[in-house]
Amino acid sequence: MFREKKNIVRLAVFLLAALIAVGSVTAGVLGFLHRDSGYHDVDYSVQTAVTLFDSGVHLRYYLSGSSSRIRADLREVQGVYSDALLWAYRQLDEDGTYEGVRNLASLNAAPGEWVEISAFLADTLRDALRRTEAGQGYSLFAGPLFREWRTLRWLEEPAEADPVNRPEEADLLREMTAWLRDPDAFSLEVEDGRARLNVSEEYRAWARENDVGAPVLSLNLMKDAYLLEYVAGQLRGRGFSSGYLYTDSGFSVQMADTGSTPYRVPGAPKAAGPSDAGEIVLPSPSAFCRFAAFPMNGERYGYYALEGESGPVYRHAFVSTESGEPARQVLTAALGGPMTELREMAYSLVILCTAQDPAAEAAAIARQPRPGVFLAFTLQDAPAGPVYFAGEGTMTPAEGVELVPVPEG
């Protein structure tokens, strides 16, 4: 009898524990599935995640209503966002080819041959080619240069391979920029529905001799602007405008049709981390392009600094097509304005942040004002110095920050 009572007690305890465990799991699952009104991070769909995991593009979207309604809307937004980004990302991929897709990599793989391309890629290439031919610091043919610097910046010990410490690396970078100044080295023809990349035999021989296998065509510093423009257009076209897109490279787009968005203008690095130089509020829909010569979000890779005679020598993604190295003038910069101005602002950011004389370039940009656009930047030789400002809008400087007009030039 005693054993039977003991077994009954054990059974009761076991059943109680099982009920508690089931209840905990159920509560956990319900809690995981529950969604409150507010902004939500939108992940890539399962079908697109393998390709897009390193795209550097992100979406936060505002949803409201019941938890089940939010989950349903989130799935719908995710589908439109993932499909649009996947399609555009594949189109602009300079390395990877995909079955049934003719993209930038297709052109790189078939120099001298006409390749059928989409209207989107044709428009993108025409725009990038026009900016290349302007000769202001951007080049559509700088794929090898940007690939070389990306490889260097992502090494475990990048300073050891830096051109300052390795003469052969400095020679290679100088030769890469020399090819960009050779009018016979590269050309691109774009027609409706097709394009052709032309690469000289002299460059091909040099690339083989120096083991340079990087693709020539590359949208590099403009790529994310083209991506965001396309994806934002697709989302808004389907009625999804209550959110914002942003990239790891510093571009963002607020898609809302009404309201306003505050943007933080980056300031000088401090011991505790990056600081804000101030804030500006832009009416929606808006776009913002940000640059910093140092990591803004605690990134370990992609940025480093060398000790120079007059202070740190920062290494970052904005490589000069003239010097072959990251420019040493601008410390931080930001441009913001209407969403329709994203391409122009991204291009101005490239010109400014790769210039040997950023004050002169900023003055030139300010003399050709874009509607509703502002420009702000700081210089590396004066990290605690003023923030130069031009354009429309009112920037509220942070405490202790001096705000001065862009010098006239």
C-alpha positions in Angstrom: 0.0 0.0 0.0 2.8 2.3 0.9 4.5 1.7 -2.4 1.3 2.4 -4.3 0.8 5.7 -2.4 4.4 6.6 -3.1 3.9 5.9 -6.8 0.7 8.0 -6.9 2.6 10.9 -5.4 5.4 10.5 -7.9 2.9 10.4 -10.7 1.2 13.5 -9.4 4.5 15.4 -9.2 5.4 14.2 -12.7 2.1 15.4 -14.1 2.4 18.7 -12.4 5.9 19.2 -13.7 4.8 18.3 -17.2 1.9 20.7 -17.1 4.2 23.5 -15.9 6.7 22.7 -18.7 3.9 22.6 -21.3 2.6 25.9 -20.0 6.0 27.5 -20.1 6.6 26.4 -23.6 3.2 27.6 -24.7 3.7 30.9 -23.0 7.1 31.2 -24.6 5.8 30.4 -28.1 2.9 32.9 -27.7 5.2 35.5 -26.4 7.6 34.9 -29.4 4.7 35.2 -31.9 3.1 38.2 -30.2 3.6 41.5 -32.0 2.9 45.0 -30.6 2.2 48.1 -32.7 5.4 49.9 -33.7 8.5 49.6 -35.9 9.6 46.1 -36.7 12.8 44.8 -38.3 11.8 43.0 -41.5 14.0 40.0 -42.3 14.7 38.6 -45.7 12.4 35.7 -46.8 13.8 32.2 -46.4 14.1 31.9 -50.2 16.2 35.0 -50.6 18.3 35.0 -47.4 21.2 33.0 -48.8 21.8 35.6 -51.5 21.0 38.7 -49.5 22.7 38.0 -46.2 25.6 40.3 -47.0 23.7 42.9 -49.0 24.0 45.4 -46.2 20.4 46.6 -46.8 17.8 46.7 -44.0 14.2 47.6 -43.5 12.3 48.8 -40.5 8.5 49.1 -41.0 5.7 50.5 -38.8 2.7 48.2 -38.2 -0.3 48.5 -36.0 -3.4 46.5 -35.0 -3.9 43.1 -33.5 -1.0 40.8 -33.1 -2.3 38.5 -35.8 -2.9 41.4 -38.2 0.6 42.6 -37.6 2.1 39.2 -38.3 0.1 38.9 -41.5 1.1 42.4 -42.7 4.7 41.7 -41.8 4.8 38.6 -44.0 3.3 40.6 -46.9 5.9 43.4 -46.5 8.7 40.9 -46.2 7.7 39.2 -49.5 7.6 42.5 -51.5 10.8 43.8 -49.9 12.8 40.5 -50.3 11.7 40.0 -53.9 12.5 43.5 -54.9 15.9 43.6 -53.2 16.8 40.2 -54.6 16.0 41.2 -58.1 17.9 44.5 -58.0 20.8 43.0 -56.0 21.3 40.3 -58.7 21.1 42.9 -61.5 23.9 45.0 -59.9 26.1 42.1 -58.8 29.5 42.5 -60.4 30.8 39.0 -59.5 28.0 36.4 -59.4 26.0 35.2 -62.3 22.5 33.6 -61.9 20.5 31.3 -64.2 18.3 33.3 -66.4 19.8 36.7 -65.3 21.9 39.0 -67.4 23.6 41.4 -65.0 26.8 43.4 -64.3 28.8 40.2 -63.9 27.6 39.0 -67.3 29.1 42.1 -68.9 32.3 41.7 -66.9 32.6 38.1 -68.1 32.1 38.9 -71.8 34.2 42.0 -72.7 33.7 43.0 -76.3 30.4 41.2 -76.6 26.9 42.7 -76.6 24.8 41.4 -73.6 21.1 41.7 -73.3 20.2 43.6 -70.1 17.1 44.9 -68.3 15.8 48.5 -68.6 16.7 49.0 -64.9 20.3 48.0 -65.5 20.5 50.0 -68.7 19.3 53.1 -66.8 21.7 52.5 -64.0 24.7 52.1 -66.3 23.8 55.2 -68.3 23.7 57.2 -65.1 26.9 55.8 -63.7 28.7 56.3 -67.0 27.6 59.9 -67.2 29.0 60.5 -63.8 32.2 58.7 -64.7 32.7 60.8 -67.9 32.3 64.0 -65.7 35.7 63.2 -64.3 34.9 64.4 -60.8 36.2 61.4 -58.9 33.7 58.6 -59.5 34.5 55.8 -61.9 32.4 52.9 -63.1 35.6 51.1 -64.2 37.3 51.1 -60.7 36.3 47.6 -59.8 39.9 46.3 -59.3 40.9 49.4 -57.2 37.9 49.0 -54.8 38.4 45.2 -54.6 42.0 45.7 -53.7 41.2 48.1 -50.9 38.3 46.0 -49.6 40.7 43.1 -49.3 43.2 45.2 -47.4 40.7 46.7 -45.1 39.3 43.3 -44.1 42.6 41.7 -43.2 43.2 40.7 -39.6 46.3 42.9 -39.5 45.6 45.5 -42.3 48.3 47.9 -41.3 51.0 45.4 -42.3 49.8 45.3 -45.9 49.0 49.0 -46.1 50.8 50.8 -49.0 52.5 53.0 -46.5 54.3 49.9 -45.2 54.5 47.9 -48.4 56.0 49.6 -51.4 54.8 47.0 -53.9 51.2 47.6 -52.8 51.7 51.3 -53.3 53.0 50.6 -56.8 50.0 48.4 -57.6 47.5 51.0 -56.5 49.3 53.7 -58.6 49.1 51.5 -61.6 45.4 50.8 -61.1 44.6 54.5 -61.0 46.8 55.1 -64.1 44.6 52.7 -66.1 41.6 54.8 -65.0 43.2 57.8 -66.6 43.9 56.0 -69.9 41.0 56.8 -72.2 41.7 53.7 -74.3 41.7 51.2 -71.4 37.9 50.9 -70.8 34.7 51.9 -72.4 31.0 51.0 -72.1 28.3 51.2 -74.8 24.7 51.1 -73.6 21.7 50.8 -75.9 18.1 50.0 -75.2 18.1 46.4 -74.0 21.8 45.7 -74.4 25.3 46.9 -73.4 28.9 46.1 -74.2 32.0 46.5 -72.1 35.3 47.1 -73.9 38.6 46.3 -72.3 42.0 46.9 -74.0 44.4 44.1 -74.7 47.1 46.1 -72.9 45.0 46.2 -69.7 44.2 42.5 -69.9 47.9 41.7 -70.3 48.8 43.9 -67.3 46.0 42.2 -65.2 47.3 38.7 -66.0 50.9 39.7 -65.2 49.9 41.2 -61.9 47.4 38.5 -61.0 44.5 41.1 -60.9 41.3 39.2 -61.4 38.7 41.6 -60.1 35.9 42.7 -62.5 36.3 46.0 -64.2 32.7 47.2 -64.0 31.7 48.1 -60.5 29.1 50.6 -59.2 31.1 50.7 -56.0 30.3 53.8 -53.9 27.0 54.5 -55.8 25.6 50.9 -55.7 23.6 51.2 -52.5 21.9 54.4 -53.7 20.7 52.6 -56.8 19.5 49.6 -54.7 17.6 51.8 -52.2 16.0 53.8 -55.0 14.7 50.7 -56.7 13.5 48.9 -53.6 11.8 52.0 -52.1 10.0 52.5 -55.4 8.8 48.9 -55.4 7.5 49.1 -51.8 5.8 52.5 -52.3 4.3 51.3 -55.6 2.6 48.4 -53.7 1.3 50.8 -51.0 4.0 50.0 -48.4 5.4 53.4 -47.3 5.3 53.3 -43.5 8.9 52.5 -43.0 12.5 53.3 -43.8 15.4 51.5 -45.6 19.0 51.9 -44.6 22.4 50.4 -45.5 25.5 49.5 -43.6 27.3 52.0 -45.9 25.4 55.0 -44.5 22.5 55.6 -46.8 18.9 55.7 -45.7 15.4 56.5 -47.2 12.3 57.4 -45.2 9.4 56.3 -47.4 6.5 57.9 -45.5 4.4 60.4 -47.4 3.8 62.7 -44.5 5.6 63.8 -41.3 9.2 64.4 -40.8 12.4 62.6 -39.7 15.3 63.8 -37.5 18.7 62.8 -38.8 21.9 62.9 -36.7 24.9 64.4 -38.4 28.1 62.5 -37.5 30.8 64.3 -35.5 34.3 63.7 -34.4 35.4 60.4 -32.7 35.8 60.5 -29.0 37.1 58.2 -26.3 33.6 56.9 -25.6 32.8 56.4 -29.2 31.5 58.4 -32.1 29.6 61.7 -31.4 26.9 63.6 -33.1 27.7 67.0 -34.5 24.0 67.9 -34.5 20.6 67.2 -35.9 18.5 68.2 -38.8 14.8 67.5 -39.4 13.7 66.7 -43.0 10.1 66.4 -44.3 9.1 63.0 -45.6 9.7 61.3 -47.9 13.5 61.9 -47.5 16.9 60.5 -48.0 20.1 60.8 -46.1 23.7 59.9 -47.0 26.4 59.7 -44.3 30.1 59.2 -44.3 32.7 58.8 -41.5 36.4 58.0 -41.9 36.2 55.9 -38.8 33.7 53.1 -37.6 30.4 54.6 -36.4 28.9 51.4 -35.0 31.8 49.5 -33.4 32.7 47.7 -36.6 35.9 45.7 -36.3 36.6 45.2 -40.0 36.6 47.6 -42.9 38.2 50.5 -41.0 41.6 51.1 -39.4 44.0 53.9 -38.8 47.7 54.4 -39.0 49.7 56.9 -37.0 50.9 59.8 -39.1 53.1 62.7 -38.4 50.1 65.0 -37.8 47.6 62.5 -36.4 45.7 59.4 -37.4 45.6 58.3 -41.1 42.2 56.8 -41.5 41.4 54.0 -43.9 37.9 53.5 -45.2 35.8 52.6 -48.2 35.9 56.0 -50.0 39.0 55.4 -52.2 40.3 58.2 -54.4 40.5 57.3 -58.1 43.3 59.8 -58.4 45.6 58.7 -55.5 44.6 55.1 -55.2 44.1 55.5 -51.4 41.3 56.5 -49.1 41.2 60.3 -49.1 42.7 62.1 -46.1 40.7 65.3 -45.9 37.1 64.8 -44.8 36.5 63.3 -41.4 32.6 63.2 -41.5 30.0 64.3 -44.0 26.3 64.2 -44.5 23.8 65.2 -47.2 20.1 65.0 -46.8 17.0 66.0 -48.7 14.0 64.7 -50.7 14.0 61.0 -51.5 14.1 61.9 -55.2 17.5 63.5 -54.8 19.2 60.3 -53.5 21.3 59.6 -56.5 22.6 63.2 -56.7 23.3 63.3 -53.0 25.2 60.0 -53.1 27.3 61.3 -56.0 28.0 64.6 -54.2 29.1 62.6 -51.2 31.6 60.7 -53.3 33.0 63.9 -54.8 33.4 65.5 -51.5 34.9 62.6 -49.5 37.4 61.7 -52.2 38.5 65.2 -53.0 42.0 66.6 -52.2 40.3 70.0 -51.6 37.0 69.3 -50.0 36.3 73.0 -49.3 36.5 73.8 -53.0 34.3 70.8 -53.9 31.7 71.8 -51.2 31.6 75.3 -52.5 31.0 74.0 -56.0 28.2 71.7 -54.8 26.7 74.7 -52.9 26.8 76.9 -56.0 24.6 74.3 -57.8 21.9 73.9 -55.1 19.5 71.0 -55.2 15.9 71.7 -54.0 15.7 71.0 -50.2 19.2 69.5 -49.9 21.7 70.3 -47.2 25.4 69.5 -46.9 27.5 69.3 -43.7 31.1 68.1 -43.1 34.1 68.2 -40.9 37.8 67.9 -41.7 40.4 65.5 -40.5 43.0 68.2 -39.7 40.5 69.8 -37.3 38.6 67.0 -35.6 37.4 69.4 -32.9 36.9 72.2 -35.4 33.7 73.6 -37.0 31.0 71.8 -38.9 30.8 73.4 -42.4 27.2 73.7 -43.6 25.4 74.7 -46.8 22.0 74.3 -48.4 18.5 74.3 -47.2 17.2 73.5 -43.7 18.2 74.3 -40.2 20.8 72.2 -38.4 20.8 72.3 -34.6 24.4 71.8 -33.6 25.3 69.7 -30.6 26.6 71.5 -27.5 30.1 73.0 -28.1 29.9 72.5 -31.9 30.5 75.5 -34.1 28.4 75.7 -37.2 29.9 77.8 -40.1 28.9 78.3 -43.7 30.8 76.4 -46.4 33.7 78.6 -47.6 33.0 80.4 -50.9 35.2 79.3 -53.7 
